[in-house]
Amino acid sequence: MKTDKLNWDILKLLQQNARYTNAEIGRKIGLSSPAVAERIKKLEDLGVINGYRAEVSHIETGYQLKAFVSLRAFMGKLKPFLEKVVEFKEVLNCYRITGNENLLMEVVLSDQFHLEEFIDKLITYGEVRTHIVLSNVVENNPIGRKLPR
């Protein structure tokens, strides 16, 4: 299926609000509700749309601090860490990366004391670097930007 302008418009709207009805989307982009439903179904079947989710405010749930934490694993500690990281409630995402570090984690924590405790858990596995997030300057919306083909 070709991802044409209408498909990109549908994807952008669903990213803004996954609860939009097919009729609402259709009104915004100039398609009928059944045409929108058919396009969404195809996008789901092709795996372009992987699911729908609720966005949770971590601040409102008591996690005031967001950080990116990288880990350069000690020799023989990467595999044990990969088995352990899934148990850390603070970790939103964990990526294996290239470069000097092996892993990059996106974490949320209640405060700097929680961050210190979290780092203490990690240092047995390797060298830790922490980058505290001050603000988000670009909203996570790749559909709004022109992607390479």
N, C-alpha and C positions, 0 to 999 in steps of 0.2 A: 504494500500500500504506500502510495506516495504521500509524504507529509507536506501538504499544500498549505496555503495561507489560512484556509478555513480550519484545518486541523490544528495549526499552531494557535489560532484564536481560541478554539475550544480548550486546548491544553492550558493556555494562559488563564482563561476564566475559571477553569476547574482548580487551578493552583490558587487563585484568589479566594475562591469559595467553592469547595467540593459539594456543597449543598444546593448549588444552583440547579433548578429543574431544567429539563431539556427545552421546555418552552421559553424559559428566561434566557438561556444561552442562544436559542434560535432567534429571539427578538434582538439580541445584542449584535449578532453576526449576520442576520438576514437569511436564516434557514428555517425550514419547518421543524417542528418538534420530532417527527419520525426520522427526518434526515440527520438531525443531531444525534438521536439515539443510535442510529445505524453507524455513524462515524465513531461514536464513543465505544460501541461494542467492538468494532474492528480494532480500535486503538488498544482496547483491553486484551483482545484475542492475540494481537501481535506482541504484547508485553510492553508496549509504549507506556500505557497506564498500568502501574504495578499495584495500585491499591489506593484506598482513601483513609485518611487518618484525622484524628483530632490534634490540634496544636495546643500544647499545654504551656502555660506561663510558669516557668520555673521560679520566677521571682515570687509569684503569688502562692506557690507551694513551699516557700521557705528556703529556696536555693538562690541566694542573692548573688553569688559569685560564679562567673563562667570563666573557664580557662582552657587553653590548649596545652597539653602536657606531652612532651616527647620522651621516649625511653630508648637509650642505647643499651641493649641487653648485654649482660656479662656472658662470657663463653659458657654454653650449656644451659643458660637460663631463659632463652627465648621460648622454647616449647613449653616449659612449665608456666611461663607467664601467659602464653596464649590460652592455656587451659584455665588459668585463674581469673583473667581479666573479665570474663563473662559474669563473674560473681560480684564485681564491684558495682554497686548501685549508682555511683557517681558518674559512671562512664556512659555518655550518650552514644558515642561512636568511637570506634578504634580502627585505625587504618595501618596496614603495613606499608612502609614508604621506602624510597631510595634515599641515599645520602648517608650522613654520619649516624643518624638515628635509625632504629628499626621500626618504631611504632609512633603514631601520633594519635592522641586521644582527645576528644572533645568531652569536657567534664563540667558538671555543675556541682557547686558546693554551697554550704550554708554561710560560711565566713572564712577568714584567713586561718583560723584554728582548725577548721575542718580540712582546709587545703594542706596544712602542715601534717595532720594525721594521715591524709591520703598519700602524700609524698613519702612518709615513713613506711607505708605499706609497699611502695614501689622500689625503694632503694635497695632492697635485698635482691632485686632482679637486674638492676643496672643503673646507669647514670641517667638522672632525670633533669629535664629542662622544663620550666614552666613559663607560660605567657598568659597573663591575665587579660581578659577581654575588657576593654573600656567601653566600646560601643560598636554597633554594627553599621558600617557605612554603605554597604551594598546588600540589599535584600536578596535572599536566596531565590532567584527567579531566572533560571537560564533560558526560559522561553522568551523572555523580554529582550534578550540579547541575540544578535545574529550569530548562529553557530556555524563552524566550518562544515563543509560537506565532504 
